[in-house]
Amino acid sequence: MPSLKDLRNRITSVKSTQKITKAMKMVAAAKLRKAQESAEKGRAYSEKMNLIINNLKNSITDINSAPKLLAGTGKDEVHLCIVMTADRGLCGGFNTNICKKAREYFKQILKNNKKLKIITVGSKGADQLRRGFKDYIIERISYKNLKNISVNEASEITSKVITMFNKEEFDVCTIFYNKFKSVISQEPQAQQIIPVESQEVTQKENVEDVQYEFEPEENEILEHLLPQNITTQIFKAFLENAASEQGSRMSAMDNATRNAGDLIDKLTINYNRSRQAVITKELIEIISGAESL
């Protein structure tokens, strides 16, 4: 049974931890609003960009003459996966959920006897994936020292990916990230960016909204638009991850703060009971000694 001193030290330690988790919750809440606004704005832009690219793809009559970034290499043998996670922990299941989604995809690729290459963006993803897929990781990217990730970082990743694609080092490229739903809900995503994945126009979308006339020709526009689209989709993933990370951290720190409070209550009850037992024992000893005289 722990002594009174041990219980006092434990209560003090838990209270200190509670102060830290409460402060982290408040910081995450302050950052979440701005991150959520950026993610929602970026989402609208990236979805519209994808719609334009898909409309261009559908308008091309000779797919063999289309840019490879749009139509693909015609093969499906080598898959490049970009797993985008955070560089910091203490954010609940944020990083784990992305890696879980990625692992399921990896296992399916290897099961089909296809080649797998992995680029990790964020140290937490690299730490988790190296346990089972260390031999497939070709590059680890971390922006831990950056306060805010901008479109420049997305452009850097795009340049690396396009360079590898031009060297025919892969056939299909997929990015993994968390899509922000709410503070308590983030949905892991696997989005194919090379070649552009065909999407059907929903019934809610007006036909006039997806019909375009192009000047100059489609192929010439696509040479500039396709790399820009890849950068847009990667940057969107950064924005979604930023909002999801803060939302997940806020929820996790809130739970940790409440759990710390419950633990403090339990320890305080144990401390009071132990203290009462010690006092009762001392009184019994005093009374017994007095009666023996």
N, C-alpha and C positions, 0 to 999 in steps of 0.2 A: 504494500500500500504506500503510495507517495506521501512524503512528509508535507507539512504545511508550507515550508519554504519552496519545495518543488512545485506545489500547486500555485503559489503566488507568482513564481517565475513563469510558469506556463500561462497564467492569465495575462501577465504583462506582455509576454511574447505574442499571444494571440491578438491582444488589443493593438499592438504595434502593426501586426499584419493587416488588421482590419482598417487601420488608418491608411495604409498603402493602397489596398484594394479599393477603398472608397475614393481616394484621390485619383486613381487610374480610371475609375468609372466616370468621374466628372470630366476628366481630360478627354476620354473617348467620346462622351456625349457632346462636348464642345466641338470636336473635330468631325463628328458624324454628320451634322447638318450641312456643312460645306461639302463634304465628300459625297453625300447623297444628292445634292443639287448638281454637282459636276457629273455624277454617274447618269442621272436622268437626262441631262442635256446631251451628253455624249452618246447615250443610247439612241436617241431620236436621230442624230446625225449619222451614226453608223448603220442603222437600219435603212435609212433612205439611200445611203451609198450602196449597200448591198442590193437594194431594189433596182437601182440604176444598172449595176453590173449584171444582174440577172436578166434584165430587159435587153441589155446589149448582147448577152450570150444567146438569148432566144432569137434575136434578130439576125444573127450570123447564119448564112445559108451553108457555107462550106466550113465546117468545124475544123477540118484539117489545116486550113490556112490561118486559123485563129491563133493568137499568142498562147504559148504553153501554160503561162500562169493562169489563163482562163480555162483552156480545154484540157490541160494536163499532158503528161508524156505518153498517154496511152497504156501505161503499165500501172500496176498496183503492188509492187514488190517491196519497195523500201518506204517505211513510214517514219517521218520526223515528227516528234511530239514535243511541244513546248509547254512545260508545266510551270504555271505562274502562281507562286505562293508568296507569303510574307517573309521578311527578314527578321521578324520579332515574334515571340511567342505570347503566352498569356492571353490568347484570344479564342478560347474554347476549342471547338472542333473545326475552325476555319481551315487550317492547313491540312488537317487529317481528311476532311471530306473531299478536298481537291485531289489529294494523293490516292484516296480510295477509288475515285472515279477514274483516275489515270491508270491505276493498277489493273482494273477490270479491262480497260481498253488494251493495255500491254499484253495481258494474258491471251486475249482474243487474237491479237496480231501474231504472237508467237505460236499459238495453237494452229493457226493457218499456215505455218512454215514461212512467214514473211520476215523481212529484216526490220529491226527496230533501232532507231536512234533517238536519244533523249537530250533535250536542252532544258536545264532547270533555271528558272528566274526566281531568285529568292532562296536564301540559305536553308530555311526550314523544309522546303520541298526536297532539296538535295540531301539533307540529313535523313529524311524518311525513305526516299527512294533508293538510296545507295545500299540499303540492307538487302534488297532482293534484285535490284536492277543496276548494280554498280557498273557492270561490264558494258551496259548500253548507253550510259551517260557520256556524251562526247564533249559537253561544255557546261560549266556552272557560271551563272551570271548573278551578281549581287549588287544591289543599290542601297546597301545598308547605311552608307555615309551620306546619302542624299535625303534632304528633308522632304522634298516633294518631287515626284516623278513627273516629268514633262513629256511632250511629244518627241523631244530629241532622243530620249531613251528608246521610245518605240521605233523611231527611225533607225537607230543603231541595230536593233534586233532585226528589223526588216532588211537592212543591207546584208547582214550575215545570212539570212534565210535565202534571199534572192541569189546571192553569190553561190551558195551551196546548190541551189536549184539549177542555175546555169551550168554548173559543173557536173550536173546529173548525179548528185549524191543522194537524192531521194526523189520519190514520186508523189507522195501525199504528205501534206503538213497539217497538223491539228494542234490547236491551242486549248489548254485546260485552265479554267478559272472559276470563280464563284460569282454568280449573278445575284445582285442585291435585291431582295424582296421586301424584307422588313428587318427590324432590329433582331428579331428572334428567328428569322428565316432567310437563309442564303442557299441558292440552288447551284450545285456544281454543273459546269457546262463543258462540253467537248465540241468545239467549233472547227470545222475544216475550212482552212483559208487558201490552200493550194491543192488541187485546182479549186476554183470557186464552186461551192456546192449549190446545185440548182434548188430553187425554192419556188413552190407554187403560190400564185397570187390568191389570197383569200377572197371570199365573196364580199367582204366588207370594203375591199379596196376598189375604188372606181377605176374603170378601164382607162379613163382619160389621165389618171395619175401615173400610169406606167407606160404611156406611149410617148416616145421621144423622136425628134428629128435631129440628125447629127451632121455637123459640119466642122471639120472634114470627116472622112470616112471613119467607121467604127474602129477598125484596126489601129489607125493612127491615134485615136483618142485613148484606146485601151493601153497602149504602150506607156502612157503617162498616168492613166487612171488606176490601173491594176496595182502598181507598187503603192500608190497613195491609199488605195483601199486596204491593203495589208497593214500599212501603218495605222490606219484608222481603227481597224479591228483589234489590233494589239493594244493600242492606246485605250480603246474602250474597255478591254479586259483589265488594264491597269486601274481605270477609274472604278469599275465594278468591284474589283478586289479591294480597293482602298475603302469604299463604303462598307463592303461586307466585313472587312477586318475590324473596322471601328464598331460596327454594330455587334459583331460577335464578341469583341472585347468588352464592350459596355455590358452586354448580357452576362458574360462570364464573371466579370468583376462584381456585378450586382449580386449574383448567386454566391460568390465567395464572401462578400461582405455580410450577407444574411447568415450564411453558414458559420462564419466567425462569431457573429452575435449569439447564435444558438449554442456554440461551443463554450463561449464565455459564460453564458447562463448556467450550463451544466457544470462547468468547473467551479463557478462561484458557489453553487449548491453543495458540491462535494467539499469545497474548502470550508464552508460554514458548518457542515456536518462533522468534518474532521476536527475543526477547532472546538466545536461543542463537545465532542467526545474527549478531547484532550483536557478541557476544562473540567468535565465531569469526573474524569479519572483522577485529576489532581485534588478535587474536592473530596473524593472518596478516600484518597490516601491521607489527606489532612484529618478528616473525621476519624478514620481508623486509628491514626497515630494518637489523636487526642483521647480516644476511648481506652487505649491501651495504657495510658499513664495513670 
